Amino acid sequence: MSILISDYDGTFANGESNIRMNCQVIHSFLKDGNMFVLSSGRSYDSLLRKVRDYGIPYSYLATADGSYLFDSNGNLLLSHKVSHDIVERVIQLKNMSNCKRMDYAYEREYSSFYKEKENFSSVSLVIDRQDITSSFVEAFSTLKKENTAYDYCIYGYEDEFYFMVKARGISKSSPILYLQKKLLIPKEEIYTVGDNLNDLEMIRDFNGFVIGDNEDLFKEALDRYDSVHSLVGDIAKKKVKRRF
């Protein structure tokens, strides 16, 4: 049994025709006794809408950049959280920038509303590229130095940048490690594919591949593919490169 973990936006969802072909190939992949995981920076509700819109078959959904893992029945299997204590400091950063919004990654949704009684796995300041100032970046770096209990990431999507504070040590590799242990999957049978920096850890830590032209990922990926269905074809034919 093999397991493939694919990012959604820009990877699995890489053009309408590719989505349809990917769905067909994943159906066959699952029928052959393998497993497929969609892993995204999206929330559960957002990713599930895409799954239903396109009829994407899957075994698990990993959301919020590895913070949560759900089975195909919507049961939460894995979650991580950050302390509410960090919120006040992030709000201070928000007030010194032209921030579009402040997002909290709750269990099933992202929200700009702070819910003091609910756990969340990350909090992000979303800022347009042209509104990022050197003083804000410096303040974000200072927060990172002063509060070492968290991880601090900067992700760019088109012209928006996410300055994120999240649970320490959590990445898209986290739910994969959980499944590897739970399902006793040999590491040589774990394949990952992505297109952006939030996919770097899972590409580096497993048999990882890249779609697109992100040079930072080329350094860690075993190979480049144009589509998920092409990668699955090589996995089935045992023509794919391996790190393990």
Backbone bond lengths (Angstrom), bond angles and torsions (degrees), N, CA, C in turn:
res aa  C-N    CA-C-N  psi(-1)  N-CA   C-N-CA  omega(-1)  CA-C   N-CA-C  phi
1 M - - - 1.464 - - 1.521 110.58 -
2 S 1.322 115.47 132.74 1.460 121.58 174.97 1.522 109.18 -111.52
3 I 1.320 115.79 157.63 1.458 120.78 175.61 1.525 108.02 -130.86
4 L 1.316 115.72 131.88 1.462 122.06 177.98 1.509 109.01 -114.40
5 I 1.321 115.94 129.73 1.464 122.01 176.86 1.524 107.33 -114.47
6 S 1.315 116.20 119.48 1.460 121.03 -177.43 1.521 111.19 -121.01
7 D 1.308 115.54 134.65 1.460 120.93 166.63 1.529 108.23 -61.59
8 Y 1.355 116.39 157.94 1.462 118.77 -179.95 1.530 111.97 -94.37
9 D 1.330 117.65 -73.45 1.459 121.01 -173.87 1.526 111.60 -65.42
10 G 1.335 115.87 123.98 1.455 120.79 178.02 1.513 113.69 84.35
11 T 1.336 117.19 -9.42 1.467 121.21 -178.75 1.525 109.24 -118.80
12 F 1.323 117.36 -76.48 1.463 119.77 173.79 1.524 109.39 -68.67
13 A 1.318 116.32 -45.63 1.467 121.66 176.51 1.515 108.47 -89.51
14 N 1.313 115.34 82.49 1.459 122.52 -177.13 1.532 108.56 -126.76
15 G 1.336 115.86 56.44 1.458 121.84 -175.99 1.518 110.78 103.80
16 E 1.335 116.55 144.63 1.467 121.73 -175.46 1.518 112.45 -59.07
17 S 1.321 117.97 -44.53 1.465 120.14 -178.40 1.519 111.30 -65.24
18 N 1.339 116.77 -37.56 1.457 119.98 177.93 1.523 111.79 -65.91
19 I 1.336 117.08 -38.04 1.466 119.84 178.60 1.521 110.10 -59.99
20 R 1.336 116.94 -45.92 1.472 120.48 -179.71 1.525 111.42 -62.40
21 M 1.324 116.49 -44.83 1.459 120.49 179.91 1.526 110.94 -66.92
22 N 1.329 116.31 -39.17 1.463 120.21 177.95 1.524 110.82 -60.52
23 C 1.333 116.83 -43.03 1.466 121.25 179.80 1.528 111.05 -60.49
24 Q 1.330 116.34 -44.12 1.463 120.37 -179.84 1.522 111.43 -61.63
25 V 1.326 115.70 -45.05 1.461 120.16 -177.68 1.529 111.11 -68.76
26 I 1.340 117.07 -38.35 1.462 119.57 179.36 1.520 111.12 -67.48
27 H 1.321 118.28 -35.02 1.472 121.12 174.35 1.530 109.95 -54.94
28 S 1.323 116.60 -47.96 1.466 121.27 179.79 1.523 111.36 -66.99
29 F 1.316 115.49 -39.55 1.468 121.71 179.15 1.536 110.37 -58.39
30 L 1.326 116.45 -43.76 1.466 121.33 179.48 1.528 111.32 -70.26
31 K 1.335 117.61 -38.71 1.460 120.97 178.98 1.520 111.86 -62.90
32 D 1.315 115.73 -26.52 1.468 120.44 178.71 1.525 112.32 -81.34
33 G 1.327 116.71 5.57 1.461 120.60 175.40 1.511 114.87 93.54
34 N 1.314 116.84 13.52 1.457 120.81 179.06 1.525 110.76 -96.64
35 M 1.327 116.27 -179.75 1.456 121.59 -179.17 1.517 110.02 -129.08
36 F 1.355 114.82 149.61 1.455 120.18 -178.95 1.518 109.40 -133.28
37 V 1.343 115.36 132.50 1.471 122.60 -179.83 1.518 109.00 -122.91
38 L 1.319 116.15 128.84 1.462 120.62 168.39 1.517 107.96 -92.07
39 S 1.324 116.25 126.32 1.462 121.44 -178.19 1.523 108.19 -122.25
40 S 1.324 116.74 126.00 1.460 119.62 -171.13 1.521 112.14 -144.17
41 G 1.325 114.28 158.38 1.454 119.38 168.42 1.519 111.69 -78.35
42 R 1.321 116.57 -9.77 1.460 121.71 178.94 1.528 111.03 -68.39
43 S 1.324 114.80 164.89 1.458 120.76 171.97 1.523 109.49 -78.37
44 Y 1.330 116.38 167.65 1.463 121.08 178.40 1.519 111.07 -59.94
45 D 1.329 117.52 -48.84 1.464 120.47 -177.68 1.523 111.51 -60.64
46 S 1.324 117.06 -41.31 1.455 121.29 -179.48 1.524 111.46 -66.82
47 L 1.329 116.99 -45.03 1.462 120.78 -179.09 1.525 110.85 -68.32
48 L 1.326 117.12 -38.07 1.458 120.47 179.85 1.522 111.13 -64.19
49 R 1.326 117.54 -35.77 1.467 119.84 176.64 1.520 110.97 -60.83
50 K 1.335 117.30 -41.45 1.457 120.72 178.10 1.521 111.14 -66.12
51 V 1.322 116.51 -40.68 1.470 121.38 178.10 1.526 110.03 -58.67
52 R 1.315 117.06 -44.67 1.464 121.05 -178.40 1.522 111.58 -72.93
53 D 1.334 117.06 -37.32 1.464 120.25 179.87 1.531 111.46 -60.77
54 Y 1.325 116.14 -41.06 1.463 120.85 -174.91 1.526 113.72 -102.61
55 G 1.330 117.81 -5.36 1.457 120.14 -177.67 1.515 112.40 65.81
56 I 1.321 116.11 42.35 1.466 120.53 -177.63 1.530 110.01 -77.41
57 P 1.319 118.45 122.72 1.472 120.30 176.53 1.526 110.15 -77.66
58 Y 1.325 116.77 144.12 1.464 119.01 -178.78 1.528 110.24 -158.53
59 S 1.320 114.91 160.52 1.462 122.14 175.37 1.528 110.70 -100.56
60 Y 1.342 115.72 -39.41 1.469 121.55 -179.20 1.524 109.08 -145.84
61 L 1.339 114.99 156.78 1.455 122.08 171.69 1.521 108.67 -120.38
62 A 1.321 116.47 123.66 1.466 122.24 174.77 1.525 107.05 -106.89
63 T 1.323 117.38 125.35 1.462 120.56 -171.50 1.529 111.94 -125.24
64 A 1.344 114.18 169.83 1.464 121.89 178.22 1.527 111.57 51.38
65 D 1.338 115.11 47.87 1.471 121.71 176.56 1.524 113.07 56.53
66 G 1.325 116.29 41.38 1.463 120.86 175.07 1.510 115.29 92.78
67 S 1.316 117.78 3.91 1.461 120.22 -177.45 1.522 113.32 -77.88
68 Y 1.345 116.13 -26.86 1.465 120.28 -177.34 1.523 109.56 -133.35
69 L 1.340 115.47 149.83 1.463 121.49 175.86 1.520 108.84 -135.88
70 F 1.335 115.28 130.06 1.463 121.82 -179.21 1.522 109.85 -123.61
71 D 1.333 116.74 145.84 1.463 119.10 173.28 1.523 109.45 -85.20
72 S 1.337 116.85 -178.00 1.468 120.50 -174.23 1.523 112.66 -72.06
73 N 1.326 117.25 -8.99 1.467 121.40 175.76 1.526 112.21 -98.01
74 G 1.326 116.71 3.93 1.458 120.95 178.87 1.503 114.55 84.14
75 N 1.333 117.16 11.23 1.465 120.44 178.39 1.529 110.17 -79.60
76 L 1.315 116.89 133.79 1.457 121.97 179.02 1.523 109.26 -79.01
77 L 1.317 116.50 121.62 1.469 122.18 -178.10 1.515 112.61 -103.54
78 L 1.313 116.97 -28.66 1.467 120.96 -173.70 1.516 108.85 -148.98
79 S 1.325 116.60 136.80 1.464 120.19 177.29 1.520 110.15 -149.55
80 H 1.310 115.29 153.45 1.460 122.57 177.37 1.524 107.84 -133.19
81 K 1.303 116.33 153.36 1.463 118.82 -177.84 1.524 110.84 -142.81
82 V 1.322 114.27 157.24 1.455 121.14 173.73 1.523 107.96 -112.36
83 S 1.317 115.54 159.91 1.454 120.71 -179.01 1.529 110.70 -73.63
84 H 1.306 115.95 143.50 1.463 120.72 175.93 1.532 111.35 -65.10
85 D 1.318 117.37 -15.22 1.463 120.68 -178.19 1.532 113.08 -61.96
86 I 1.339 116.58 -24.99 1.462 119.53 -176.06 1.530 112.21 -77.38
87 V 1.320 117.33 -17.00 1.461 121.19 -172.61 1.527 112.26 -59.05
88 E 1.318 117.11 -44.51 1.461 120.45 -177.18 1.525 111.40 -60.39
89 R 1.336 116.90 -40.61 1.465 120.08 179.64 1.528 111.60 -66.39
90 V 1.331 116.63 -38.95 1.462 119.56 179.48 1.525 110.49 -68.93
91 I 1.313 116.94 -35.59 1.469 120.27 176.82 1.530 110.16 -62.69
92 Q 1.318 116.73 -36.69 1.467 120.00 176.82 1.527 110.60 -61.06
93 L 1.338 116.40 -40.10 1.460 120.09 176.24 1.523 110.93 -64.45
94 K 1.305 115.46 -41.57 1.465 120.60 -179.69 1.525 110.77 -58.65
95 N 1.297 115.81 -40.49 1.467 120.40 -176.24 1.533 113.25 -71.21
96 M 1.326 116.89 -15.53 1.457 119.34 179.74 1.530 112.05 -102.08
97 S 1.334 116.99 11.25 1.459 120.47 -178.76 1.519 110.45 -136.68
98 N 1.325 114.90 164.69 1.467 120.61 174.73 1.529 107.44 -88.59
99 C 1.310 115.44 69.39 1.461 122.67 -172.51 1.534 109.69 -84.20
100 K 1.333 116.11 133.59 1.464 120.71 178.91 1.523 111.57 -70.39
101 R 1.326 114.40 -42.92 1.467 119.18 -179.22 1.526 109.43 -166.71
102 M 1.326 114.95 167.78 1.459 122.78 177.72 1.525 106.40 -123.32
103 D 1.327 117.26 116.57 1.468 122.46 -173.46 1.520 111.52 -104.51
104 Y 1.332 115.56 135.86 1.461 122.32 173.17 1.526 108.11 -110.09
105 A 1.339 116.22 131.91 1.462 120.98 179.81 1.524 109.33 -92.62
106 Y 1.326 115.46 89.46 1.459 120.46 176.13 1.525 109.29 -80.48
107 E 1.323 116.02 176.06 1.461 120.86 -172.58 1.530 113.24 -54.17
108 R 1.319 117.10 -43.00 1.468 119.52 -175.12 1.521 114.53 -121.20
109 E 1.306 117.47 -2.74 1.459 119.09 -177.62 1.520 110.91 -153.74
110 Y 1.331 114.59 158.09 1.456 121.52 166.19 1.527 107.12 -94.64
111 S 1.306 115.67 141.18 1.453 119.20 179.45 1.517 109.74 -145.87
112 S 1.329 115.57 145.44 1.458 120.47 174.61 1.518 111.79 -85.51
113 F 1.337 115.86 -3.00 1.461 120.86 -179.69 1.526 110.24 -96.27
114 Y 1.304 115.98 131.01 1.457 121.27 178.79 1.526 110.24 -81.33
115 K 1.337 115.52 123.45 1.462 121.74 -179.72 1.529 107.28 -113.53
116 E 1.299 115.60 100.59 1.458 120.41 -169.46 1.525 113.63 -66.62
117 K 1.333 118.14 -16.43 1.463 120.68 -178.89 1.534 112.54 -101.60
118 E 1.320 117.22 1.33 1.462 120.41 -179.19 1.526 110.76 -111.86
119 N 1.341 115.26 142.74 1.458 120.45 176.24 1.526 110.35 -75.53
120 F 1.320 115.83 149.57 1.459 120.78 173.97 1.521 108.13 -141.23
121 S 1.328 115.52 154.62 1.467 119.98 -174.52 1.517 113.46 -98.48
122 S 1.325 116.94 -16.41 1.458 119.78 178.16 1.526 109.45 -162.02
123 V 1.305 115.14 160.84 1.469 121.15 172.81 1.527 106.50 -134.01
124 S 1.337 116.18 133.59 1.456 120.79 -174.16 1.520 111.62 -129.56
125 L 1.322 114.92 143.17 1.455 121.55 169.61 1.521 107.38 -100.37
126 V 1.322 116.24 123.69 1.461 121.56 -177.74 1.523 108.80 -103.20
127 I 1.320 115.73 119.61 1.465 121.08 -173.33 1.524 109.43 -132.83
128 D 1.314 117.12 135.92 1.458 120.78 173.92 1.525 110.37 -66.97
129 R 1.319 115.15 146.62 1.465 121.10 -175.87 1.530 112.34 -50.10
130 Q 1.325 116.97 -45.70 1.466 120.18 -174.45 1.528 113.19 -71.04
131 D 1.348 116.40 -13.43 1.462 119.93 -178.04 1.527 113.34 -97.96
132 I 1.322 117.44 0.84 1.465 120.85 179.55 1.529 109.21 -80.20
133 T 1.317 116.62 123.21 1.466 121.47 -179.30 1.524 110.31 -109.33
134 S 1.302 116.30 158.36 1.466 120.95 178.75 1.524 110.67 -64.46
135 S 1.329 117.81 -34.80 1.467 120.65 179.08 1.528 111.09 -66.29
136 F 1.343 117.18 -35.72 1.461 119.58 178.03 1.526 110.31 -68.59
137 V 1.314 117.10 -44.40 1.468 120.85 179.35 1.525 110.01 -60.71
138 E 1.317 116.47 -39.91 1.473 120.97 178.43 1.528 110.43 -64.41
139 A 1.335 117.31 -41.26 1.469 121.10 179.29 1.531 110.78 -66.34
140 F 1.314 116.62 -36.89 1.472 120.68 177.19 1.529 110.28 -64.97
141 S 1.326 116.32 -40.42 1.468 120.90 177.68 1.526 111.31 -65.65
142 T 1.326 116.80 -36.82 1.470 121.01 177.60 1.522 110.71 -64.79
143 L 1.334 116.06 -42.52 1.469 120.19 177.27 1.526 110.14 -59.09
144 K 1.309 116.37 -41.33 1.470 121.49 179.46 1.522 111.34 -61.43
145 K 1.318 117.18 -41.30 1.460 121.19 -179.03 1.522 111.91 -70.55
146 E 1.323 116.43 -34.79 1.461 120.75 -175.00 1.525 113.94 -85.50
147 N 1.333 117.00 -21.51 1.472 120.49 -178.05 1.521 108.95 -126.01
148 T 1.311 115.64 81.87 1.468 120.77 -171.95 1.531 113.65 -83.16
149 A 1.314 117.18 3.71 1.464 119.93 179.51 1.529 112.58 -79.24
150 Y 1.334 116.58 -4.68 1.463 121.09 -176.84 1.518 110.49 -125.19
151 D 1.337 115.18 167.87 1.455 121.11 170.30 1.519 108.60 -103.34
152 Y 1.321 115.45 148.83 1.466 121.91 -176.70 1.528 108.52 -125.77
153 C 1.318 116.41 125.06 1.457 120.88 -175.45 1.523 110.35 -131.86
154 I 1.318 114.87 152.86 1.458 121.59 174.48 1.520 107.47 -126.90
155 Y 1.322 116.63 116.15 1.456 122.36 179.66 1.523 109.72 -118.48
156 G 1.320 116.91 137.65 1.451 120.89 177.48 1.514 111.78 -112.56
157 Y 1.320 117.20 131.82 1.462 123.42 174.96 1.521 107.38 -129.09
158 E 1.352 115.31 109.04 1.462 121.17 -175.05 1.532 108.81 56.50
159 D 1.326 119.20 -119.09 1.463 120.17 -177.42 1.524 113.32 -102.11
160 E 1.342 117.21 9.11 1.462 121.40 176.96 1.520 110.04 -104.30
161 F 1.328 115.83 142.54 1.462 121.06 175.03 1.521 109.03 -121.58
162 Y 1.336 114.74 138.44 1.456 121.94 -179.81 1.529 108.25 -109.60
163 F 1.310 116.64 116.30 1.460 122.62 174.20 1.526 106.05 -97.87
164 M 1.316 115.67 104.94 1.458 121.61 -165.42 1.528 112.58 -113.17
165 V 1.325 115.21 138.03 1.465 122.80 170.13 1.522 106.20 -113.64
166 K 1.329 117.08 123.33 1.464 119.23 -175.23 1.524 110.97 -140.24
167 A 1.328 114.80 172.89 1.465 120.84 -179.38 1.529 110.05 -58.42
168 R 1.314 116.07 138.14 1.462 121.08 -174.32 1.527 111.68 -66.59
169 G 1.338 115.00 134.33 1.456 121.05 174.79 1.512 115.21 79.67
170 I 1.325 117.75 7.03 1.453 120.90 -177.48 1.526 110.09 -98.67
171 S 1.309 115.63 131.04 1.463 122.06 177.57 1.521 107.76 -148.61
172 K 1.306 116.59 -175.49 1.467 119.63 177.89 1.532 112.33 -66.33
173 S 1.330 116.50 -13.09 1.473 119.55 174.20 1.523 112.22 -74.06
174 S 1.336 117.57 -23.98 1.464 121.34 -173.01 1.529 113.31 -59.94
175 P 1.340 120.72 -51.33 1.459 119.22 178.28 1.525 112.96 -67.37
176 I 1.335 117.57 -26.66 1.467 120.16 177.77 1.527 109.86 -67.62
177 L 1.316 116.35 -43.50 1.468 120.11 177.21 1.524 111.10 -61.82
178 Y 1.327 115.90 -38.03 1.468 120.70 176.50 1.523 110.81 -61.17
179 L 1.331 116.93 -46.88 1.467 120.71 -179.37 1.524 111.52 -68.69
180 Q 1.315 116.41 -37.06 1.465 120.07 178.16 1.523 111.12 -58.05
181 K 1.331 115.34 -43.97 1.465 120.16 179.94 1.524 111.77 -73.36
182 K 1.330 117.16 -42.70 1.456 121.97 -176.85 1.530 112.06 -66.80
183 L 1.335 116.08 -40.88 1.458 121.25 -174.09 1.523 113.21 -101.20
184 L 1.334 116.24 -1.30 1.469 121.96 179.01 1.528 111.32 57.04
185 I 1.323 115.96 49.88 1.456 121.35 -178.55 1.530 109.09 -90.35
186 P 1.314 118.87 125.88 1.471 120.51 176.38 1.525 110.24 -61.68
187 K 1.308 116.52 141.56 1.464 120.20 -176.60 1.517 112.14 -61.35
188 E 1.338 116.73 -29.24 1.457 119.23 -179.03 1.537 112.52 -70.79
189 E 1.344 116.16 -11.33 1.466 119.95 179.39 1.528 112.60 -104.06
190 I 1.329 116.43 13.27 1.469 120.91 179.78 1.525 109.08 -107.07
191 Y 1.336 115.80 120.69 1.456 122.34 -178.72 1.532 109.58 -120.05
192 T 1.326 116.05 141.15 1.463 120.41 179.76 1.523 109.40 -132.69
193 V 1.331 115.74 152.49 1.464 119.50 178.18 1.529 109.07 -150.28
194 G 1.335 115.77 138.91 1.456 120.71 -179.17 1.516 111.20 -158.93
195 D 1.331 115.00 -178.90 1.462 119.07 -175.82 1.523 114.13 -135.59
196 N 1.342 118.05 -7.17 1.459 119.52 -173.67 1.526 110.67 -131.97
197 L 1.335 116.31 172.48 1.464 120.68 -173.50 1.528 113.20 -63.00
198 N 1.332 118.34 -27.27 1.456 118.30 177.93 1.527 112.23 -72.79
199 D 1.338 117.00 -3.24 1.466 121.97 174.73 1.531 112.01 -97.99
200 L 1.318 117.32 -3.67 1.459 120.51 -170.43 1.524 112.78 -58.30
201 E 1.330 117.07 -46.71 1.469 119.27 -175.24 1.525 111.90 -62.77
202 M 1.327 117.32 -44.32 1.470 117.80 -177.49 1.530 111.29 -71.50
203 I 1.329 117.55 -27.79 1.461 120.18 174.85 1.522 110.46 -70.64
204 R 1.311 116.46 -39.80 1.469 122.01 -179.09 1.523 112.66 -73.06
205 D 1.335 117.21 -37.28 1.461 121.22 -170.68 1.528 114.03 -83.82
206 F 1.337 116.97 -16.40 1.466 120.29 -176.74 1.530 109.09 -131.77
207 N 1.310 116.88 -165.55 1.463 120.40 174.49 1.532 106.65 -76.05
208 G 1.340 116.19 88.39 1.449 120.93 -167.51 1.514 114.43 -105.74
209 F 1.337 115.17 144.09 1.455 122.26 -177.41 1.526 109.60 -133.24
210 V 1.321 115.09 161.44 1.464 119.98 -176.12 1.520 110.13 -124.41
211 I 1.318 115.33 144.87 1.459 123.33 169.35 1.523 107.06 -117.50
212 G 1.322 116.30 133.29 1.460 118.82 -178.96 1.510 112.22 104.02
213 D 1.330 115.52 -160.32 1.465 120.80 -170.79 1.526 113.60 -126.07
214 N 1.329 117.20 30.79 1.464 120.47 179.12 1.532 109.30 -77.59
215 E 1.309 115.91 109.22 1.463 120.86 -174.81 1.520 112.77 -64.98
216 D 1.333 117.55 -31.38 1.465 120.20 178.84 1.526 110.84 -64.45
217 L 1.323 116.89 -33.20 1.458 120.46 178.80 1.521 111.85 -77.67
218 F 1.342 117.65 -29.48 1.461 120.43 178.37 1.522 111.33 -57.02
219 K 1.331 115.99 -33.03 1.465 120.29 -177.66 1.527 111.71 -66.45
220 E 1.329 117.09 -25.82 1.461 121.06 -176.07 1.528 112.97 -106.43
221 A 1.317 117.57 -23.17 1.465 121.21 -174.51 1.524 111.88 -77.71
222 L 1.315 114.91 149.71 1.458 120.61 176.43 1.524 111.76 -76.33
223 D 1.331 116.12 -30.39 1.453 120.13 -176.72 1.528 109.00 -165.57
224 R 1.320 116.38 166.89 1.462 122.85 178.16 1.523 109.76 -112.13
225 Y 1.337 115.94 137.68 1.461 121.71 176.71 1.519 109.60 -126.48
226 D 1.333 114.83 157.60 1.464 120.00 177.31 1.518 112.50 -88.98
227 S 1.342 116.63 -18.50 1.463 120.18 -176.49 1.515 110.52 -158.06
228 V 1.318 115.69 159.51 1.468 121.06 176.12 1.517 110.30 -66.47
229 H 1.336 117.56 -39.14 1.478 118.42 -177.03 1.530 111.77 -66.19
230 S 1.330 117.40 -29.46 1.469 119.39 175.46 1.524 110.87 -68.11
231 L 1.318 116.33 -41.40 1.464 120.56 177.46 1.523 111.04 -62.88
232 V 1.325 116.65 -45.22 1.471 120.34 -179.81 1.525 110.40 -61.22
233 G 1.327 116.17 -38.05 1.459 119.74 177.69 1.516 111.94 -60.06
234 D 1.325 116.69 -42.15 1.466 120.02 179.17 1.530 111.64 -70.97
235 I 1.333 116.91 -34.08 1.467 119.38 175.86 1.522 109.86 -62.49
236 A 1.337 116.70 -45.31 1.464 121.33 -179.14 1.531 111.69 -63.11
237 K 1.335 115.79 -35.49 1.466 120.32 -178.87 1.527 112.48 -86.69
238 K 1.333 115.52 -1.30 1.466 122.46 -177.74 1.539 110.97 58.82
239 K 1.331 115.66 35.44 1.447 122.01 177.60 1.519 112.49 -101.62
240 V 1.323 115.93 -1.95 1.458 121.02 -173.10 1.542 110.59 -77.61
241 K 1.318 116.17 147.59 1.463 120.37 175.31 1.522 109.49 -71.54
242 R 1.328 115.88 153.67 1.471 120.73 -178.87 1.522 109.92 -131.97
243 R 1.317 113.87 146.36 1.464 120.09 171.28 1.526 109.00 -95.01
244 F 1.317 117.04 -26.57 1.472 122.00 -177.65 1.531 109.35 -123.64
